[in-house]
Amino acid sequence: MNAGWNALPEGYRWALLAWLGVGLLAFAASLVLRAPYGRHMRSGWGPTLPNRLGWLVMELPVLLVFYTFFLGGNVPKSSVHWVFAGLFTLHYGYRALIFPFRLRTDGKRMPLAVAGMAVLFNLANGYFLGHWLGEWSAGYSTAWLQTPQFLSGLLLFVSGFSLNVWADDRLIRLRKPGEIGYRIPRGGLFEYVSCPNHFGEMVEWVGFAILTGAAPAAVFAAWTVLNVLPRSLAHHRWYRDRFPDYPVNRKAVWPFVL
């Protein structure tokens, strides 16, 4: 298998490290400055666009970039490669083509600047993963799909994705058609954390990093944690400030920990 750090070209490795550094800076900034969309929406961030359109703009480009580099690379595409690509597509197909159309956010908007930053995030990750899978991932045999590493990572990925979809559904159903307000979510993992959707996404991409054994996937998993953890903490504070009866023992995102 050719997925480790040393198997990657030097320039690509430096770019990947630089991208991880950007993630650390974004993490530090996000702890201080809440991204102004959703429940944290506020004025002063320039032009806006409808919430549903914003999600499409943010999430759809990653698939285009990913498949451009994946299919354009010189590595012969084995069944293992298509499994990796399929799992990536499962997440972003849901996030770009299903989730936005289930939202009950009529009339809500998001700043164009926020959507633009998300596009840059997705384009970079689509490039790094697609380029690696298309150009530098030779050596996977079908036997890889039966290894403990792949199977354990797949279990985490599927569990995290399922939790993410379940939590989205529970949050969407809190509102009746036409409503735009917020309520305290309850049931399942919501009894333990404020943001099980974010927790699921973290688990999902850690699983992807394990099942591929690839350095770019590990950086993507790290970026996911750095990106959604501050958002989870902000959501948790928002719930506690808004609802006096918010469960005091509920954590933000990691059950029993944080």
Secondary structure, DSSP 8 states (H G I E B T S, - for coil): ---SGGGS-HHHHHHHHHHHHHHHHHHHHHHHS--SSGGG--SSS--EEEHHHHHHHHHHHHHHHHHHHHHHSSS---HHHHHHHHHHHHHHHHHHHTHHHH---TT-EEEHHHHHHHHHHHHHHHHHHHHHHHHS-TT--GGGGGSHHHHHHHHHHHHHHHHHHHHHHHHHHTS-TT--------SGGGGTBS-HHHHHHHHHHHHHHHHHT-HHHHHHHHHHHHHHHHHHHHHHHHHHHH-TTS-TT-BSSSTTT-
